[in-house]
């Protein structure tokens, strides 16, 4: 009974639960359906709104594109209208030009007709003139007694002489004007440079004279069996001449530096009184060292005087050694200082670097201080020496090119060459061997005598001037000036000389009559 009751209770509970669950599920389903319907309605409304918005956007975009298209079409339409107007104007212009050309063609035809008539008239006039000319020539030949060829020849000769005279006068005028302008400016620069140069000059010789107190000292200088004089000559490399000259001993050598060492050493030995081979060697050695220091001081003094800085010590020694070198009797150091001043002044006048110019002028002959065992032209040796001590390129080129051994690369090199010639050409600056001097005078006279019409030639003023006397019947005043220029050009081409040579042509006419 109890089991049955429990079973019935369980069945009843199951049925109750089942009905309850079914009812709750139906409620949930119905609720979900309602929510789904609401969501669907909302989505449909949102889709309609979105569709409406997109339609509005598309419509706005279409309207915008339509407006742009209309504007572009209007612009193109306006442009086409402008082109049409231009074409119409051009057509009108072409029509006017065509009418003008047609008118000109008609005028041209009229002018051609008139020209043809005038040509015919001119030909008739030419024929008449030719007939008159022939008749006139026949009359002139009868009157003058000359044929037409003879008259032409005479006229041509007169015209040729007249043309030569006029040409000579024209050439002389041009030459005079060019000389006046160029010479005036060149003289201004050169004279200005020379006037600012105040350097003492001296002509060196190859001997030095040492004064002694009495002739007894000569014996001590010679020494027993000549040992002192031999030791002195071996130590100094200088020839000692002890002759009959009273109270004097002569030292002879081409090397001025060695001669100066010998002079100072001999004077010290004479003052000291102790003269023997060992003492001679000591004194010569000591004097050589002192002169080396003196050379350095001399070079530094010159650099200070010219305001030049930054020179290597070894190059300063070469500069000081110039004091004991000479060129044609002209002291090399004084010559270089003079060239430096002149180059610097000319460079300043022409707007170049004055310091570089003075430096180039000072070192242009430094190659002459190089050891004589080194072969080669002194200009190239100097350029190599300056290059070794890293001097300025312009200075190197000026030293190497002042005798045209290499090509000039800067105007300062030409200034150095000119200043070198000015310094060397100064009267009294350099000595010249007698044979070369006489030969130069002979060559000057021979060159002048080769020209036609020259009667006599005289080389005067130590070859600085050549006076040429011409035959008056073979040269007139105008051709005399041309003759002077031709002689100067030939001398310049065939000879080498310092400075310049003046050519003076003299044409003198003398008429003599005797009263009886």
C-alpha positions in Angstrom: 0.0 0.0 0.0 2.8 2.3 0.9 4.7 1.4 -2.2 1.7 2.1 -4.3 1.1 5.4 -2.6 4.8 6.4 -3.2 4.5 5.4 -6.8 1.4 7.4 -7.3 3.0 10.4 -5.5 6.0 10.1 -7.8 3.9 9.9 -10.9 1.8 12.9 -9.8 5.0 14.9 -9.1 6.4 14.0 -12.5 3.3 15.1 -14.2 3.2 18.3 -12.3 6.9 19.0 -13.1 6.4 18.2 -16.7 3.4 20.5 -17.1 5.2 23.3 -15.2 8.3 22.9 -17.5 6.3 22.9 -20.6 4.4 26.0 -19.7 7.7 27.8 -18.8 9.3 26.8 -22.1 6.3 28.0 -24.1 6.5 31.4 -22.2 10.3 31.7 -23.1 9.6 30.8 -26.7 6.9 33.3 -27.0 9.2 36.0 -25.3 12.0 35.2 -27.8 9.7 35.4 -30.7 8.5 38.8 -29.5 12.1 40.1 -29.1 13.0 38.8 -32.5 10.1 40.5 -34.1 11.1 43.8 -32.3 14.8 43.4 -33.5 13.6 42.7 -37.1 11.4 45.8 -37.1 14.3 47.9 -35.8 16.6 46.5 -38.5 14.1 47.2 -41.2 13.7 50.8 -40.0 17.4 51.3 -39.8 17.9 49.9 -43.3 15.3 52.2 -44.6 17.0 55.2 -43.0 20.4 54.1 -44.3 19.0 53.6 -47.8 17.4 57.1 -47.6 20.8 58.7 -46.5 22.8 56.9 -49.3 20.3 58.0 -51.9 20.7 61.6 -50.7 24.5 61.3 -50.8 24.4 59.9 -54.3 22.1 62.6 -55.4 24.4 65.3 -53.9 27.4 63.8 -55.6 25.6 63.6 -58.9 24.6 67.3 -58.6 28.2 68.2 -57.8 29.6 66.3 -60.8 26.9 67.8 -63.1 27.9 71.3 -61.9 31.6 70.6 -62.6 30.8 69.2 -66.0 28.7 72.2 -66.8 31.5 74.6 -65.7 34.1 72.7 -67.8 31.9 72.8 -70.8 31.3 76.5 -70.4 35.1 77.1 -70.1 35.8 75.1 -73.3 33.0 76.8 -75.1 34.5 80.2 -74.1 38.0 79.0 -75.2 36.6 77.9 -78.6 34.9 81.3 -79.0 38.3 83.0 -78.4 40.0 80.8 -80.9 37.3 81.6 -83.4 37.8 85.3 -82.9 41.6 85.0 -83.3 41.2 83.0 -86.5 38.8 85.6 -87.9 41.3 88.4 -87.0 44.2 86.4 -88.6 42.2 85.9 -91.7 41.5 89.6 -92.0 45.2 90.3 -91.5 46.2 87.8 -94.2 43.7 89.4 -96.6 45.2 92.8 -95.9 48.7 91.5 -96.4 47.7 89.8 -99.6 46.2 93.0 -100.9 49.4 94.9 -99.9 51.7 92.3 -101.7 49.5 92.5 -104.8 49.9 96.3 -104.7 53.7 96.0 -104.3 54.0 93.6 -107.2 52.2 96.1 -109.4 54.6 98.8 -108.2 57.5 96.5 -108.8 56.5 95.8 -112.3 56.2 99.5 -113.0 59.7 100.1 -111.5 61.2 97.3 -113.6 59.8 98.9 -116.7 61.2 102.3 -115.7 64.6 100.6 -114.8 64.7 98.9 -118.2 64.2 102.2 -119.9 66.9 103.9 -117.8 69.3 101.0 -118.5 68.9 101.4 -122.2 69.5 105.2 -121.8 72.6 104.5 -119.6 74.0 102.1 -122.2 73.6 104.7 -124.9 75.3 107.3 -122.6 78.2 104.8 -121.9 78.7 104.3 -125.6 78.8 108.0 -126.2 81.2 108.5 -123.2 83.5 105.7 -124.5 83.5 107.4 -128.0 84.4 110.7 -126.4 87.1 109.1 -124.2 88.7 107.5 -127.2 88.6 110.8 -129.1 90.0 112.6 -126.1 92.8 110.0 -125.6 93.8 110.4 -129.3 93.9 114.2 -128.9 95.9 113.9 -125.6 98.4 111.5 -127.2 98.8 113.9 -130.1 99.2 116.9 -127.7 101.5 115.2 -125.1 103.5 113.1 -127.5 102.9 110.0 -125.2 101.1 106.8 -126.0 98.4 105.6 -123.6 100.7 102.8 -122.2 103.4 105.3 -121.5 101.0 107.7 -119.8 99.6 104.8 -117.7 103.1 103.8 -116.6 104.0 107.3 -115.6 100.7 107.7 -113.7 101.2 104.3 -111.9 104.8 105.3 -110.8 103.5 108.6 -109.4 100.7 106.8 -107.6 103.1 104.2 -106.2 105.5 106.9 -104.9 102.6 108.8 -103.4 101.2 105.6 -101.8 104.6 104.7 -100.3 105.0 108.2 -98.9 101.5 108.2 -97.5 101.9 104.7 -96.0 105.3 105.7 -94.5 103.8 108.8 -92.9 100.8 106.8 -91.7 103.1 104.1 -90.2 105.3 106.7 -88.6 102.2 108.4 -87.0 100.9 105.1 -85.6 104.4 104.1 -84.4 104.9 107.5 -82.7 101.5 107.3 -81.0 102.2 103.7 -79.8 105.6 104.6 -78.6 104.4 107.7 -76.8 101.6 105.8 -75.0 103.6 102.6 -74.2 106.9 104.4 -73.4 105.2 106.9 -71.2 103.5 104.3 -69.0 106.5 101.9 -68.9 108.9 104.8 -68.0 106.5 105.9 -65.3 106.6 102.5 -63.7 110.3 101.7 -64.2 111.5 105.2 -63.2 109.3 105.2 -60.1 110.8 101.8 -59.1 114.4 102.9 -59.8 114.0 106.2 -58.0 112.9 104.4 -54.8 116.0 102.2 -54.9 118.9 103.6 -53.0 121.5 100.8 -52.8 125.2 101.2 -52.7 127.1 99.5 -55.5 130.6 98.3 -55.8 132.6 96.6 -58.5 134.5 93.7 -57.1 137.9 92.4 -58.4 139.6 89.1 -58.1 142.4 90.3 -55.8 142.6 91.6 -52.2 145.4 93.7 -50.9 146.7 93.3 -47.3 148.7 96.1 -45.9 151.8 95.3 -43.8 153.9 97.5 -41.5 157.2 96.9 -43.2 158.8 94.7 -45.8 160.4 92.5 -43.1 157.0 90.9 -42.5 157.1 89.5 -46.1 159.9 87.2 -45.1 158.0 85.9 -42.1 154.9 85.4 -44.3 157.0 83.3 -46.7 158.7 81.4 -43.9 161.8 79.2 -44.1 162.0 77.7 -47.5 158.5 78.9 -48.2 156.7 76.6 -45.7 154.5 79.3 -44.3 153.2 80.6 -47.6 152.6 77.0 -48.9 150.7 76.1 -45.7 148.6 79.3 -46.0 147.8 78.7 -49.7 146.9 75.0 -48.9 144.6 76.0 -46.0 142.8 78.9 -47.8 142.9 77.9 -51.5 144.1 81.4 -52.4 147.3 82.4 -54.2 149.6 84.7 -52.2 151.6 87.2 -54.3 154.6 88.7 -52.5 156.3 91.0 -54.9 158.1 94.4 -54.9 154.9 96.3 -54.0 155.9 98.2 -50.9 154.1 97.3 -47.7 151.5 95.2 -49.4 150.7 91.5 -50.0 148.3 90.5 -52.7 145.8 87.7 -52.4 144.4 86.4 -55.6 141.4 84.1 -56.1 138.1 84.0 -58.1 136.2 82.8 -55.0 135.5 86.0 -53.0 134.5 84.0 -49.9 137.9 82.2 -49.8 139.7 85.4 -50.5 137.9 87.1 -47.6 138.9 84.2 -45.3 142.4 84.5 -46.4 142.5 88.3 -46.0 141.1 88.2 -42.4 143.4 85.3 -41.5 146.5 87.0 -42.8 145.7 90.2 -41.0 145.3 88.3 -37.7 148.5 86.4 -38.2 150.3 89.6 -38.9 148.9 91.3 -35.9 149.6 88.3 -33.7 153.1 87.9 -35.0 153.1 84.1 -34.6 153.3 82.7 -38.2 153.9 79.0 -38.6 151.9 76.2 -40.3 150.1 74.9 -37.2 149.1 78.5 -36.2 148.0 79.2 -39.8 145.6 76.2 -39.8 144.1 77.2 -36.5 143.5 80.8 -37.5 142.0 79.8 -40.9 139.7 77.3 -39.3 138.5 79.8 -36.7 138.0 82.6 -39.3 136.0 80.2 -41.5 133.6 79.4 -38.6 133.2 83.1 -37.9 132.4 83.9 -41.5 129.8 81.2 -41.6 128.1 82.9 -38.7 128.6 86.2 -40.4 126.9 84.8 -43.5 123.9 83.8 -41.6 123.7 87.2 -39.9 124.1 89.0 -43.3 121.2 87.0 -44.8 119.0 87.7 -41.8 119.8 91.4 -42.0 118.9 91.5 -45.7 115.6 89.7 -45.0 114.8 92.2 -42.2 115.7 95.1 -44.5 113.3 93.9 -47.2 110.6 92.8 -44.8 110.7 89.2 -45.9 109.8 86.4 -43.4 109.5 82.6 -43.2 112.8 81.7 -45.0 114.5 78.4 -44.2 117.8 78.7 -42.3 119.8 77.0 -45.0 118.4 79.3 -47.6 119.3 82.3 -45.4 122.9 81.0 -45.5 122.8 80.9 -49.3 121.5 84.4 -49.3 124.4 85.6 -47.1 126.9 83.8 -49.3 125.8 86.1 -52.1 127.9 88.8 -50.4 131.0 87.0 -51.5 129.9 86.3 -55.1 130.0 88.6 -58.1 128.6 88.6 -61.6 130.5 90.5 -64.2 132.2 92.4 -61.4 128.8 93.3 -59.8 128.3 92.2 -56.2 125.7 89.5 -56.3 124.0 90.4 -53.0 123.7 94.1 -53.8 122.4 93.2 -57.3 119.8 90.9 -55.8 118.7 93.5 -53.3 118.3 96.0 -56.1 116.3 93.6 -58.2 114.1 92.8 -55.2 113.4 96.5 -54.7 112.7 97.2 -58.4 110.5 94.2 -58.8 108.5 95.0 -55.7 107.9 98.6 -56.8 106.8 97.6 -60.3 104.5 94.9 -58.8 102.9 97.4 -56.5 102.3 99.7 -59.5 100.7 96.9 -61.5 98.6 95.6 -58.6 100.5 92.3 -57.9 101.6 90.9 -54.5 104.6 93.1 -53.5 106.0 90.7 -50.9 106.1 87.8 -53.3 107.6 90.0 -56.0 110.4 91.2 -53.7 111.0 87.6 -52.6 111.3 86.4 -56.2 113.7 89.3 -57.1 115.9 88.6 -54.1 116.3 84.8 -54.8 116.4 85.0 -58.6 120.2 84.4 -58.7 120.5 82.1 -55.6 121.6 79.3 -58.0 125.0 81.1 -58.3 125.8 80.2 -54.6 125.4 76.4 -55.3 128.6 74.4 -55.2 130.5 74.7 -58.5 130.7 70.9 -58.6 127.0 70.8 -59.4 126.6 71.2 -63.2 123.8 73.1 -64.9 122.5 76.7 -65.5 122.4 78.8 -62.4 118.7 79.6 -63.0 117.7 75.9 -63.0 120.0 75.2 -60.0 118.3 78.1 -58.1 114.8 76.8 -59.0 115.8 73.3 -57.7 117.2 74.8 -54.5 114.1 76.9 -53.8 111.9 73.9 -54.6 113.9 71.8 -52.1 113.2 74.4 -49.3 109.5 74.7 -50.3 109.5 78.3 -51.5 106.5 79.9 -53.1 105.8 78.5 -56.7 106.0 82.0 -58.2 109.4 82.5 -56.6 110.6 79.2 -58.0 109.3 80.0 -61.5 110.9 83.5 -61.4 114.3 82.0 -60.5 114.1 79.3 -63.2 112.7 81.5 -66.0 114.6 84.8 -65.7 117.0 83.6 -68.4 114.2 81.8 -70.2 115.4 78.3 -69.3 111.8 77.4 -68.5 108.5 79.0 -69.4 107.2 81.9 -67.3 103.9 81.1 -65.5 103.2 84.4 -63.8 103.7 88.1 -64.7 105.9 88.5 -61.6 108.5 86.3 -63.4 108.6 88.8 -66.3 109.0 91.7 -63.8 112.0 89.9 -62.2 113.5 89.5 -65.7 113.0 93.2 -66.4 114.4 94.2 -63.1 117.5 92.0 -63.6 118.1 93.6 -66.9 117.7 97.1 -65.4 120.1 96.4 -62.6 122.7 94.8 -64.9 122.4 97.5 -67.6 123.0 100.4 -65.2 126.2 102.2 -66.4 129.1 101.0 -64.3 127.3 98.0 -62.8 129.1 95.4 -64.6 132.5 94.9 -66.2 132.9 93.5 -69.6 136.0 91.9 -71.2 137.8 94.1 -73.7 137.6 91.5 -76.5 133.9 91.1 -76.1 133.4 94.9 -75.9 135.3 95.5 -79.1 133.6 92.6 -80.9 130.2 94.0 -79.9 131.0 97.4 -81.4 132.2 95.8 -84.6 129.0 93.8 -84.9 126.8 96.9 -84.4 128.6 98.7 -87.2 128.5 95.7 -89.5 124.8 95.2 -89.1 124.1 98.9 -89.8 126.3 98.9 -92.9 124.3 96.1 -94.5 121.3 98.4 -95.2 121.1 100.2 -98.5 121.8 103.9 -98.5 124.1 103.8 -95.4 127.3 105.8 -95.9 129.0 105.5 -92.5 128.3 104.0 -89.1 129.7 104.8 -85.7 129.1 102.9 -82.5 129.5 105.3 -79.6 128.9 105.6 -75.8 130.3 102.1 -75.1 127.9 100.6 -77.6 124.8 102.2 -76.1 124.2 104.3 -79.3 124.8 103.7 -83.0 124.9 106.7 -85.3 124.2 106.0 -89.0 125.0 108.5 -91.7 122.9 108.0 -94.8 123.4 109.2 -98.4 120.9 112.1 -98.8 120.0 111.2 -102.4 119.1 107.6 -101.5 116.9 108.2 -98.5 114.5 111.0 -97.6 113.3 112.2 -94.1 110.4 109.7 -94.0 112.4 106.6 -95.0 115.2 107.6 -92.6 112.9 106.9 -89.7 111.9 103.5 -91.1 115.6 102.7 -91.6 116.3 103.4 -87.9 113.5 101.0 -87.0 114.7 98.3 -89.3 118.3 98.6 -88.0 117.0 98.4 -84.4 114.9 95.3 -85.2 117.9 93.5 -86.9 120.2 94.3 -83.9 117.6 93.0 -81.5 117.3 89.7 -83.5 121.0 89.0 -84.1 122.7 90.2 -81.0 122.6 89.8 -77.2 123.4 92.8 -75.0 122.5 94.3 -71.7 120.1 97.3 -71.6 119.1 99.0 -74.8 120.9 100.5 -77.8 119.8 103.8 -79.4 119.8 104.0 -83.2 120.3 107.6 -84.6 120.0 108.1 -88.4 121.6 111.3 -89.7 120.7 112.6 -93.1 122.5 115.8 -94.0 122.4 117.7 -97.4 125.2 120.1 -98.1 125.4 122.3 -101.1 128.7 124.1 -101.9 129.2 127.1 -104.2 132.3 129.3 -104.8 132.2 133.0 -105.4 135.0 134.0 -107.8 
